[in-house]
Amino acid sequence: MRESQDVDKPERTRSEAYRAGVARVHEQLVSAARAARQPGEALIAMGHAHMRDGEVSENSERPILMGGEEALSTSLFPDDIAYVALGHLHRPQRVGGQERIRYCGTPLAMDFSEVDYGHRVLEITLEDETLVGVEEHRVPCHVALTRIGPAPLTEITAQLTALVAEADRELEPARWPWLEVSVQLEAPVIDLRARIEALLEGAPLRLIKLVTRYPAPSAENRAPKGVKLDELGPMGLFERHYRATYDSEPAPSLIEDFAQLLEEVEIAREARLAGEPSKTTKPSRQDDKTASADKAKGGQS
């Protein structure tokens, strides 16, 4: 137990030092503002920070420190500060239930996860040193953000086909809806983006984000026992990573392609060590197929 506490101590010390430093800066700033304030003037604070109990977005904000240790307390803002305008978190919200400490949020959606935030700007009203009102002004959304899925590819195909049929073809291009498509797969589909784009071809829609989801790997594929990485070699590492990602074995054709890639890399490495120009690599299986098809077409003409 003692050893575990000692391991965690440096991180706790850094977090505590960070928060103590921020507190000192706030104290100095508030003291300076109080000294400069004239009678009847309100104190307003602005900050870019992650406040404790603040609700983060699904994908948007990046943490300042690992583990959320950067989250700050509202005690940094004493009661004589009439209003605190915060930035960093994208979701509009009051902090600690206090009307005077708020994130107005982003005026526009920064990610598809923010579609339903109700983006706004806030107008505050002050009387002398006191906050008397906060009025919300919603920001209209001129480009629709549409999320499709997550669902299997067959269902995604049906949904996109219906969406294309219902799309408003009178919209000017600048207002064409943006799409996020999330597909549940059992194994990689190499031409997935091409398939999705083919479904949308000619439609007043824009594919902005394509997400793939795979089944959670089994415990054995995620962390196989008795495996030493330095004994696996490139092919073993590739197969292990594939199983850990997709919970299945790579197809023989994929193993063949990877083996050819390894061979090409080794040839290039040996040529570089010998000071020779890179040797021509063998054509891939796809090149062989293309060449055969071209030859067949030539024989028919």
C-alpha positions as a Markdown table, in Angstrom:
| # | Residue | x | y | z |
|---|---|---|---|---|
| 1 | Met | 0.0 | 0.0 | 0.0 |
| 2 | Arg | 2.8 | 2.3 | 0.9 |
| 3 | Glu | 4.5 | 1.7 | -2.5 |
| 4 | Ser | 1.3 | 2.5 | -4.4 |
| 5 | Gln | 0.9 | 5.8 | -2.5 |
| 6 | Asp | 4.4 | 6.8 | -3.2 |
| 7 | Val | 3.9 | 6.1 | -6.9 |
| 8 | Asp | 0.8 | 8.3 | -7.0 |
| 9 | Lys | 2.3 | 11.1 | -4.9 |
| 10 | Pro | 4.2 | 13.0 | -7.8 |
| 11 | Glu | 1.0 | 13.3 | -9.8 |
| 12 | Arg | -1.0 | 14.5 | -6.8 |
| 13 | Thr | 1.8 | 17.0 | -6.0 |
| 14 | Arg | 1.7 | 18.4 | -9.6 |
| 15 | Ser | -2.1 | 18.7 | -9.5 |
| 16 | Glu | -2.0 | 20.5 | -6.1 |
| 17 | Ala | 0.8 | 22.8 | -7.3 |
| 18 | Tyr | -1.2 | 23.7 | -10.4 |
| 19 | Arg | -4.4 | 24.5 | -8.4 |
| 20 | Ala | -2.4 | 26.5 | -5.8 |
| 21 | Gly | -0.7 | 28.5 | -8.5 |
| 22 | Val | -4.0 | 29.3 | -10.2 |
| 23 | Ala | -5.5 | 30.3 | -6.8 |
| 24 | Arg | -2.6 | 32.8 | -6.2 |
| 25 | Val | -3.0 | 34.4 | -9.6 |
| 26 | His | -6.8 | 34.8 | -9.0 |
| 27 | Glu | -6.2 | 36.4 | -5.6 |
| 28 | Gln | -3.8 | 38.9 | -7.1 |
| 29 | Leu | -6.1 | 39.7 | -10.0 |
| 30 | Val | -9.1 | 40.2 | -7.7 |
| 31 | Ser | -7.1 | 42.3 | -5.3 |
| 32 | Ala | -6.0 | 44.5 | -8.2 |
| 33 | Ala | -9.5 | 44.8 | -9.5 |
| 34 | Arg | -10.9 | 45.8 | -6.1 |
| 35 | Ala | -8.2 | 48.5 | -5.7 |
| 36 | Ala | -9.0 | 50.0 | -9.2 |
| 37 | Arg | -12.8 | 49.8 | -8.9 |
| 38 | Gln | -14.7 | 53.0 | -8.5 |
| 39 | Pro | -17.9 | 53.3 | -6.4 |
| 40 | Gly | -20.9 | 51.7 | -8.2 |
| 41 | Glu | -18.8 | 49.7 | -10.6 |
| 42 | Ala | -19.3 | 45.9 | -10.9 |
| 43 | Leu | -16.5 | 43.4 | -10.9 |
| 44 | Ile | -16.7 | 41.0 | -13.9 |
| 45 | Ala | -14.3 | 38.1 | -14.3 |
| 46 | Met | -13.4 | 36.2 | -17.5 |
| 47 | Gly | -11.6 | 32.9 | -17.6 |
| 48 | His | -10.7 | 30.0 | -19.8 |
| 49 | Ala | -10.8 | 27.0 | -17.5 |
| 50 | His | -12.4 | 23.7 | -16.7 |
| 51 | Met | -14.5 | 24.2 | -13.5 |
| 52 | Arg | -15.3 | 21.4 | -11.1 |
| 53 | Asp | -18.7 | 19.8 | -11.9 |
| 54 | Gly | -18.7 | 21.4 | -15.3 |
| 55 | Glu | -20.4 | 19.1 | -17.9 |
| 56 | Val | -18.0 | 18.3 | -20.8 |
| 57 | Ser | -19.0 | 17.5 | -24.4 |
| 58 | Glu | -18.8 | 14.0 | -25.9 |
| 59 | Asn | -15.8 | 14.7 | -28.2 |
| 60 | Ser | -14.9 | 18.4 | -28.2 |
| 61 | Glu | -12.9 | 19.7 | -25.3 |
| 62 | Arg | -9.4 | 18.5 | -24.7 |
| 63 | Pro | -8.3 | 18.1 | -21.0 |
| 64 | Ile | -5.6 | 20.5 | -19.8 |
| 65 | Leu | -4.2 | 17.9 | -17.5 |
| 66 | Met | -4.7 | 14.1 | -17.5 |
| 67 | Gly | -7.4 | 12.7 | -15.3 |
| 68 | Gly | -9.4 | 15.9 | -15.0 |
| 69 | Glu | -7.1 | 17.2 | -12.2 |
| 70 | Glu | -7.2 | 20.6 | -13.8 |
| 71 | Ala | -10.9 | 21.2 | -12.7 |
| 72 | Leu | -11.1 | 24.3 | -10.5 |
| 73 | Ser | -13.4 | 25.3 | -7.7 |
| 74 | Thr | -15.9 | 28.2 | -7.8 |
| 75 | Ser | -14.3 | 29.4 | -4.6 |
| 76 | Leu | -11.8 | 31.2 | -6.8 |
| 77 | Phe | -14.5 | 33.8 | -7.5 |
| 78 | Pro | -15.5 | 35.6 | -4.2 |
| 79 | Asp | -19.1 | 36.9 | -3.8 |
| 80 | Asp | -18.3 | 40.5 | -4.7 |
| 81 | Ile | -17.6 | 39.4 | -8.3 |
| 82 | Ala | -20.9 | 40.1 | -10.0 |
| 83 | Tyr | -20.5 | 37.9 | -13.0 |
| 84 | Val | -18.0 | 35.3 | -14.2 |
| 85 | Ala | -17.9 | 34.6 | -18.0 |
| 86 | Leu | -16.2 | 31.3 | -18.7 |
| 87 | Gly | -14.8 | 29.6 | -21.7 |
| 88 | His | -13.4 | 26.1 | -22.5 |
| 89 | Leu | -16.5 | 23.9 | -22.0 |
| 90 | His | -18.8 | 24.0 | -25.1 |
| 91 | Arg | -22.1 | 23.2 | -23.4 |
| 92 | Pro | -24.1 | 26.2 | -22.0 |
| 93 | Gln | -24.3 | 25.8 | -18.3 |
| 94 | Arg | -24.3 | 27.4 | -14.8 |
| 95 | Val | -21.4 | 26.3 | -12.6 |
| 96 | Gly | -22.3 | 25.1 | -9.2 |
| 97 | Gly | -25.9 | 26.2 | -9.7 |
| 98 | Gln | -24.8 | 29.8 | -9.6 |
| 99 | Glu | -26.5 | 32.3 | -12.0 |
| 100 | Arg | -23.4 | 34.6 | -11.9 |
| 101 | Ile | -20.9 | 31.9 | -12.9 |
| 102 | Arg | -21.6 | 30.6 | -16.4 |
| 103 | Tyr | -20.4 | 29.1 | -19.6 |
| 104 | Cys | -22.3 | 30.6 | -22.5 |
| 105 | Gly | -21.0 | 27.7 | -24.6 |
| 106 | Thr | -19.9 | 27.9 | -28.2 |
| 107 | Pro | -22.1 | 30.0 | -30.5 |
| 108 | Leu | -21.7 | 27.2 | -33.2 |
| 109 | Ala | -21.5 | 23.4 | -32.9 |
| 110 | Met | -17.9 | 22.3 | -32.9 |
| 111 | Asp | -18.8 | 18.6 | -33.2 |
| 112 | Phe | -21.8 | 16.5 | -34.1 |
| 113 | Ser | -22.2 | 15.6 | -30.5 |
| 114 | Glu | -23.2 | 19.3 | -29.9 |
| 115 | Val | -26.2 | 19.3 | -32.2 |
| 116 | Asp | -28.7 | 19.6 | -29.4 |
| 117 | Tyr | -26.9 | 22.1 | -27.2 |
| 118 | Gly | -29.1 | 25.1 | -28.1 |
| 119 | His | -26.2 | 27.4 | -28.9 |
| 120 | Arg | -26.5 | 30.9 | -27.6 |
| 121 | Val | -24.9 | 34.1 | -26.5 |
| 122 | Leu | -25.7 | 35.7 | -23.1 |
| 123 | Glu | -26.6 | 39.3 | -22.4 |
| 124 | Ile | -26.2 | 40.4 | -18.8 |
| 125 | Thr | -27.7 | 43.3 | -17.0 |
| 126 | Leu | -26.0 | 45.1 | -14.1 |
| 127 | Glu | -27.2 | 47.7 | -11.7 |
| 128 | Asp | -24.3 | 49.3 | -9.9 |
| 129 | Glu | -22.3 | 46.5 | -8.4 |
| 130 | Thr | -25.0 | 43.8 | -8.8 |
| 131 | Leu | -26.1 | 41.3 | -11.4 |
| 132 | Val | -29.9 | 41.7 | -12.0 |
| 133 | Gly | -30.5 | 39.6 | -15.1 |
| 134 | Val | -29.1 | 37.2 | -17.7 |
| 135 | Glu | -30.9 | 36.9 | -21.1 |
| 136 | Glu | -30.2 | 34.2 | -23.6 |
| 137 | His | -30.1 | 34.8 | -27.3 |
| 138 | Arg | -30.2 | 31.6 | -29.4 |
| 139 | Val | -27.9 | 31.4 | -32.4 |
| 140 | Pro | -29.8 | 30.1 | -35.5 |
| 141 | Cys | -28.3 | 27.0 | -37.2 |
| 142 | His | -28.1 | 27.6 | -40.9 |
| 143 | Val | -26.5 | 24.2 | -41.7 |
| 144 | Ala | -28.1 | 21.1 | -40.4 |
| 145 | Leu | -25.9 | 18.5 | -38.7 |
| 146 | Thr | -27.3 | 15.0 | -39.1 |
| 147 | Arg | -26.0 | 11.9 | -37.4 |
| 148 | Ile | -26.7 | 8.5 | -39.0 |
| 149 | Gly | -26.1 | 5.4 | -36.9 |
| 150 | Pro | -24.4 | 3.7 | -35.3 |
| 151 | Ala | -25.9 | 0.8 | -37.2 |
| 152 | Pro | -24.9 | -2.1 | -39.4 |
| 153 | Leu | -24.0 | -1.3 | -43.0 |
| 154 | Thr | -27.2 | -2.6 | -44.5 |
| 155 | Glu | -29.2 | -0.4 | -42.2 |
| 156 | Ile | -27.0 | 2.6 | -42.9 |
| 157 | Thr | -27.5 | 2.0 | -46.6 |
| 158 | Ala | -31.2 | 2.1 | -46.2 |
| 159 | Gln | -31.2 | 5.2 | -44.0 |
| 160 | Leu | -28.9 | 7.1 | -46.5 |
| 161 | Thr | -31.0 | 6.0 | -49.4 |
| 162 | Ala | -34.1 | 7.5 | -47.7 |
| 163 | Leu | -32.2 | 10.6 | -46.7 |
| 164 | Val | -31.1 | 11.2 | -50.3 |
| 165 | Ala | -34.6 | 10.8 | -51.6 |
| 166 | Glu | -36.0 | 13.3 | -49.1 |
| 167 | Ala | -33.1 | 15.9 | -49.4 |
| 168 | Asp | -34.1 | 19.4 | -50.4 |
| 169 | Arg | -32.5 | 20.0 | -53.8 |
| 170 | Glu | -33.4 | 23.7 | -53.8 |
| 171 | Leu | -30.8 | 24.4 | -51.0 |
| 172 | Glu | -27.8 | 26.5 | -52.0 |
| 173 | Pro | -24.6 | 24.5 | -51.6 |
| 174 | Ala | -23.5 | 26.5 | -48.6 |
| 175 | Arg | -26.5 | 25.2 | -46.7 |
| 176 | Trp | -26.2 | 21.5 | -47.6 |
| 177 | Pro | -26.5 | 19.4 | -44.5 |
| 178 | Trp | -23.4 | 17.9 | -42.9 |
| 179 | Leu | -23.4 | 14.2 | -42.2 |
| 180 | Glu | -21.7 | 12.0 | -39.6 |
| 181 | Val | -22.1 | 8.4 | -40.5 |
| 182 | Ser | -21.3 | 5.7 | -37.9 |
| 183 | Val | -21.1 | 2.1 | -39.2 |
| 184 | Gln | -21.0 | -1.1 | -37.0 |
| 185 | Leu | -18.8 | -3.7 | -38.7 |
| 186 | Glu | -17.6 | -7.2 | -37.9 |
| 187 | Ala | -14.4 | -6.7 | -39.9 |
| 188 | Pro | -12.8 | -3.8 | -41.9 |
| 189 | Val | -14.4 | -2.9 | -45.2 |
| 190 | Ile | -11.7 | -1.4 | -47.3 |
| 191 | Asp | -13.9 | 0.5 | -49.7 |
| 192 | Leu | -16.4 | 1.7 | -47.1 |
| 193 | Arg | -15.9 | 5.4 | -47.8 |
| 194 | Ala | -16.3 | 4.8 | -51.5 |
| 195 | Arg | -19.6 | 2.9 | -50.9 |
| 196 | Ile | -21.0 | 5.7 | -48.7 |
| 197 | Glu | -20.0 | 8.4 | -51.1 |
| 198 | Ala | -21.6 | 6.5 | -54.0 |
| 199 | Leu | -24.9 | 6.4 | -52.1 |
| 200 | Leu | -24.6 | 10.2 | -51.7 |
| 201 | Glu | -23.5 | 11.0 | -55.2 |
| 202 | Gly | -25.4 | 13.9 | -56.7 |
| 203 | Ala | -27.4 | 14.6 | -53.5 |
| 204 | Pro | -27.3 | 18.0 | -51.7 |
| 205 | Leu | -25.5 | 16.4 | -48.7 |
| 206 | Arg | -21.9 | 16.6 | -47.4 |
| 207 | Leu | -20.2 | 13.6 | -45.7 |
| 208 | Ile | -18.0 | 15.2 | -43.0 |
| 209 | Lys | -17.2 | 12.3 | -40.7 |
| 210 | Leu | -17.2 | 8.6 | -41.2 |
| 211 | Val | -16.9 | 6.5 | -38.0 |
| 212 | Thr | -16.4 | 2.7 | -37.8 |
| 213 | Arg | -17.2 | 0.6 | -34.7 |
| 214 | Tyr | -16.2 | -3.0 | -34.1 |
| 215 | Pro | -17.1 | -5.6 | -31.5 |
| 216 | Ala | -15.2 | -5.4 | -28.3 |
| 217 | Pro | -12.4 | -8.0 | -28.5 |
| 218 | Ser | -12.3 | -11.0 | -26.2 |
| 219 | Ala | -10.0 | -11.0 | -23.2 |
| 220 | Glu | -7.7 | -13.5 | -24.9 |
| 221 | Asn | -7.4 | -11.3 | -28.1 |
| 222 | Arg | -7.1 | -8.1 | -26.1 |
| 223 | Ala | -4.3 | -9.4 | -23.9 |
| 224 | Pro | -3.1 | -12.9 | -24.8 |
| 225 | Lys | -1.1 | -14.6 | -22.1 |
| 226 | Gly | 2.5 | -15.8 | -22.4 |
| 227 | Val | 3.2 | -13.5 | -25.4 |
| 228 | Lys | 6.5 | -11.6 | -25.6 |
| 229 | Leu | 6.5 | -8.8 | -28.1 |
| 230 | Asp | 10.2 | -9.1 | -28.9 |
| 231 | Glu | 9.6 | -12.7 | -30.1 |
| 232 | Leu | 6.6 | -12.0 | -32.3 |
| 233 | Gly | 8.3 | -10.2 | -35.2 |
| 234 | Pro | 6.5 | -7.8 | -37.6 |
| 235 | Met | 4.0 | -10.4 | -38.9 |
| 236 | Gly | 3.2 | -11.6 | -35.4 |
| 237 | Leu | 2.7 | -8.1 | -34.2 |
| 238 | Phe | 0.4 | -7.3 | -37.1 |
| 239 | Glu | -1.7 | -10.4 | -36.5 |
| 240 | Arg | -1.9 | -9.7 | -32.8 |
| 241 | His | -3.0 | -6.1 | -33.3 |
| 242 | Tyr | -5.6 | -7.2 | -35.9 |
| 243 | Arg | -7.1 | -9.7 | -33.4 |
| 244 | Ala | -7.0 | -7.1 | -30.6 |
| 245 | Thr | -8.8 | -4.6 | -32.8 |
| 246 | Tyr | -11.3 | -6.7 | -34.7 |
| 247 | Asp | -11.6 | -9.8 | -32.5 |
| 248 | Ser | -11.0 | -12.0 | -35.6 |
| 249 | Glu | -8.2 | -13.5 | -37.7 |
| 250 | Pro | -7.0 | -11.4 | -40.6 |
| 251 | Ala | -8.0 | -12.8 | -44.1 |
| 252 | Pro | -5.3 | -14.7 | -46.0 |
| 253 | Ser | -5.2 | -12.0 | -48.7 |
| 254 | Leu | -4.5 | -9.4 | -46.0 |
| 255 | Ile | -1.6 | -11.5 | -44.6 |
| 256 | Glu | -0.3 | -11.9 | -48.1 |
| 257 | Asp | -0.4 | -8.2 | -48.8 |
| 258 | Phe | 1.4 | -7.4 | -45.5 |
| 259 | Ala | 4.0 | -10.0 | -46.2 |
| 260 | Gln | 4.7 | -8.3 | -49.6 |
| 261 | Leu | 4.9 | -5.0 | -47.9 |
| 262 | Leu | 7.5 | -6.4 | -45.4 |
| 263 | Glu | 9.5 | -7.7 | -48.3 |
| 264 | Glu | 9.5 | -4.4 | -50.1 |
| 265 | Val | 10.6 | -2.6 | -46.9 |
| 266 | Glu | 13.4 | -5.0 | -46.4 |
| 267 | Ile | 14.6 | -4.7 | -50.0 |
| 268 | Ala | 14.6 | -0.9 | -49.7 |
| 269 | Arg | 16.4 | -1.1 | -46.4 |
| 270 | Glu | 19.1 | -3.3 | -47.8 |
| 271 | Ala | 19.5 | -1.1 | -50.8 |
| 272 | Arg | 19.9 | 2.0 | -48.6 |
| 273 | Leu | 22.5 | 0.3 | -46.5 |
| 274 | Ala | 24.4 | -0.7 | -49.6 |
| 275 | Gly | 24.2 | 2.8 | -51.0 |
| 276 | Glu | 22.3 | 1.5 | -54.0 |
| 277 | Pro | 19.1 | 3.0 | -55.6 |
| 278 | Ser | 15.9 | 1.3 | -54.5 |
| 279 | Lys | 15.1 | -1.8 | -56.5 |
| 280 | Thr | 11.8 | -2.1 | -58.3 |
| 281 | Thr | 9.3 | -3.9 | -56.1 |
| 282 | Lys | 7.2 | -6.8 | -57.3 |
| 283 | Pro | 3.7 | -5.8 | -58.6 |
| 284 | Ser | 1.0 | -6.3 | -56.0 |
| 285 | Arg | -1.8 | -8.8 | -56.4 |
| 286 | Gln | -4.1 | -5.9 | -57.4 |
| 287 | Asp | -1.6 | -4.8 | -60.1 |
| 288 | Asp | -1.5 | -8.3 | -61.4 |
| 289 | Lys | -5.3 | -8.4 | -61.7 |
| 290 | Thr | -5.4 | -5.0 | -63.5 |
| 291 | Ala | -2.7 | -6.0 | -65.9 |
| 292 | Ser | -4.6 | -9.2 | -66.7 |
| 293 | Ala | -7.8 | -7.4 | -67.3 |
| 294 | Asp | -6.1 | -4.8 | -69.6 |
| 295 | Lys | -4.5 | -7.7 | -71.6 |
| 296 | Ala | -7.9 | -9.4 | -71.9 |
| 297 | Lys | -9.5 | -6.2 | -73.2 |
| 298 | Gly | -6.7 | -5.7 | -75.7 |
| 299 | Gly | -7.3 | -9.2 | -77.1 |
| 300 | Gln | -11.0 | -8.5 | -77.6 |
| 301 | Ser | -10.6 | -5.3 | -79.5 |
